[in-house]
């Protein structure tokens, strides 16, 4: 749906990225809606699931917890997160997210600014969970 330059994307219509763990769905991105300043979406983790450690050399990451109990490791230091908490991950900081609770967790994320090219936006510092899993591209024509 578009109204005067806005765009609506349902998370269930976007392919899940499970390569680094959990269910990550990039809903708003250059590829999905043609945005030019960043990208965002939703993340779901079952109890015990995690997103492998990585960095973003060009982007800050903004994370807001909707439900569940999570622990974000920032350069190896744990930060406990609960529903209603928001966290800023600075550019270049190693981070890893773990569901430490007994129920599914859900968070909303946004990264900005965009890397010069999509393949430069994410650097793995831990082996991905599913090496053969699909990793939908965030990027597109800018």
N, C-alpha and C positions, 0 to 999 in steps of 0.2 A: 504494500500500500504506500502511495506517495501523496503527500499533501504539501504543496509549496516547498519542495526541496527536501522534505523529510522522508525517511524510509523506515518501514517496520519489517522485522525479520523474526519469525518464530524459531526458537532454539531447536525444536524437533525437526525443522526442515533443513538444518545444516548438518553436514557430515561430522561425526564425532572424531576427534583426534585422540587416539588411545596410545600412541607410540610412547609417550613419557609417563603413562599411568593415568588412571581415572578416566573420566569422560569430559573432554574439553571441547566446547563448541564456540567457535569464533563467529558471532552473529553479525557484528558490524565491522566491516573492514573495506579496504580498497577493492577487494574482489567481490564482496557481497553487495555493497551499496555505493562504492566509488568514493568513500571518504578519503581525505588527504592528510589528516593530522595524527591519526592513531588507529587503534583497533581494540575491540573488546568483546566480551561474551560471558558465558557461564561455565562453571566447573563443578562437577559432581564427583565425590569420592565416597566409596563404601568404607565401612570400618576397616582400618588397617591398610587401606590403599594410600598411595602417595604419588606425587609428581616428582620425578627425578630432579636432582640438582642441576641447575643451569644458570646462565647469566644473560642479560640483555645489554649488549655494548652500546646501544644508542637510545634505549628507552627506559623511562621510569615505569614501574608497574604499580597500579593502584588496585588493592584487593579489599572487597567488602564481604563479610561473612553473613550469610542469610540464615543458615541452620547448621547445627552440628558443632563439634569441638575439633579444632585444627591446631597444628603446631607448625609454624614456619621457622625453618632454620635459616638465619641470615649470617653468612660467612661462618657457619658452624654454631652460632649462638641461638638457642631456642626461644621462640616468642609464642606464648599461648594465645589462641584466638577463639572467641565465642560469638554467638549471634549478635549482630549490631556493631561489632568491632570492624574498624578499617585499618589498613596497613599500607604504608608507602615503602616500596622496595626501590632504593636508589639505582641509578644507572651503573651497570658493571658489578653489582653485588651478587655473589653466589647465593642462591636460595633454593629451598626444597620444602615441599608442603606435604604434611602427613595428617590423615584423619586419625586422631587419638581417641575418638569417642566410640560409643556403641551403636550409633545410628548413622545413616547416610548424612553427608555434609554437602552443603551447596554454597558457592561463593560467586560473586560477580567480579570481573576483572576488566581493567582497561590499561593499555600500554600506549605511551606517547613520549616523544615524537616517533615517527616511523623511521626504521633503518633506511639507508640509501637504496638497498635492494632487499627483498624478503629473505633471501638465504643468509643475510648478514645479521638478522635480527635476533637470533637465538643461538647460544653456544652451549652445548651439552658439556657438563663437567662430571657426569655420572652416566653409565651405560643405560640407554633407554630400556624400559620395561619390555616392550614388544618391538623388536628390531624390524619385523616384517609388517607391522601395522601401518595403516594408512595415516598420513600426516597431511591433511588438506592445507593447501597454500593459503596464506593470509593475503598475499600481495596481488597486485594486478597492475594495470596501466595507471601511472601517476602523471 
